[in-house]
Each structure stands twice: as C-alpha cells, then as structure tokens.
C-alpha cells in the first residue's frame, strides 16, 4: 500500500473509533443523569403518609431541613443541572490527507464550532406531620 492510502485508512479508522467513543460517553452521562431526581420520580413515588425513611430512599438526602413553630420538619431538595453540547467541524480527514501529502489545508484552517448550554432546576418541598409522615409536598421545575 502507498503511504497516502495507509494514512487514509488509519485516519478513517481512528475517526470512526473516536466518533463512537464520544457518542458512548454522552449516552453514559445521560444514563447517569436519568438515575437522579426528576419531576416524574416525585409524581410517581412521593405520597402522603410516607415516612421520612421512605422519602430518603426515593430522593436521597435533602439539601435543607427546617422545622416550623410546631417542630414539624420540612425537607427541601434543590437540584440544578447544566448540559453543555459542543461540536466542531473542519479539517477532518481531507485536511489530514492534504496536510500529510504536503499541500492544501494547513493546521487551524477551515475550522468552526458551536456550543449549546441548557440548565434545569427542580425544587421539591416536603412537609412532615407530628408523627414524621408526609403531610404535604410540592415541586417546581424550570428549564432554560
């Protein structure tokens, strides 16, 4: 095989492997995020009359625990998540081929990129009665 053909094959295989690796990483991060507290989890799992231990099993430890004038506990969960997506293009395999063969595109030419950032918040407030059972709960979610 000629050197240019070898470079082309190696570059192509490396590009495919990198693309698959990057896609897998994004899926892994999203899978981890799916295990965290969501509005659906609150709606499906939290019920009046649950004990504090049951709530903690479903939602984990609260961020804030307060008591009212009658010494009843209120648990507050406040979650914020940020997702950043970045893509870049330009150069690619054609740039590598031209750079390797001594002509055409040089390093840093024809490159462009884009970044997208979104944030989500979820605040859950759970109020307990004198016996330590859920007497009321509310939640508020935003996405921007």
N, C-alpha and C positions, 0 to 999 in steps of 0.2 A: 504494500500500500504506500502511496506517496505521503509525504509529511502533511500536506494540506488535508488530505482525506482523513488521516489519523486524527488531526486536530479537530476536524469537523465532527467525527464520530465521538470522540472523548467529550467535546463541548456539548454535544446534543445529549449524551447520556447524563452528564453532570447537571445540565439544565433540567432534565426530566426528574432526576432524583431530588434536586433542590426544590422544585415546584411541589412535588409530592410531600416532601418533608415539611415545607411551610404550610401546606393545606392541612396536614395532620396536626400540626401544632395549634392552629386556630380551632380545629374541632376539639382537641383536648382541652383547651382553655374554656370553650363554650360548655363542654360536658361538666367541667368542674363548677362553672357558674350555675349550671342547672340544679346542682345539689343545694344551693343556697336558698335563703328565704325569699319567697315570691308572694305576690298577691294571691295566686292560686293556692299556695300552701296554706295561707291564712284562711282563705274562704273555705277550703276543704277540711282542714284539720282542727281549727280552733272552734270550740263550742262552749256555750255557757255551762257552768258546773264542772269544768275540768279543774284538776288540781294544778298547782304550780309545777310539780314534778312532770306532769304530762305536757304542760306548755313548754317547759325547758327541753324535753325530749324532742318535741317537734321543731321548735325555733332556736334552741340553744340558749345561751346566757343573754340576758337583756343588757343594753348599754347603760340604762339608768333605772334605778329602783328608788321610788319615793313612797312616803306614807302621807295620808290625809289626816285631818283633825281627829278622826275616829280610829287612827292607827291601822287603817286598811292599806295594803300595798298596791302600788301602781307600777307596772313594768313598761318601759319604753324601749322599743327596738328602733334604731335609726340606721338604715343601711344606704350607702351611696356606692354606685359602681360607675366606672368610666370605661368605655370601649373605644380604642383607637385603631383605626384601619389605615394602613399605609400601602400605597402601590407606587411602583416606579417602572418606567419603561425607557427604552432607548438603548442603543448599543447592541445588546443581545448577542446572539451567535454570529450574525452577519458582521457586527463590529469586531468580534474576536477573530473572525476569519480574515477580514481586511487588515486588522492590526497585526496579526501573525504573519501575513504574507508581505508585510512591508508597505502597504498602500492603503488609501481610503481613510476611514474614520480613525481618529486618534482618541486617546483617553479623555473622557469628560465631554465629548461631543454628543449631540443628539440625545440628551438625557432629560427626562421630565418626570414629575411625580405629583402625587396628590395625597392629602391626609384628611381623614374624616374622624371627628370626635363626637361621641354622644354620651350623655350622662343620664342615669336613672336614680331616683331616690324612692325609698319606701320607709314610711314611718308607721309603726304599729304601737298602739297604746292598749294595754290590757289591765283592767281593774279587777281586783280581787275583793271578796267579801270577808267578813269576820272569820269565817272558817277556812280561808285560804283557797276558795274556789272562784273561778272566773265568774264575775257578775256582769261584766260589760267589756266589749272590745271594739276598737275602731282602727281604721288604716287609711293612709293616704299615699298615693303613688304618683310620681311625675316622671316625664321623660322629655329631655330636651337636648 
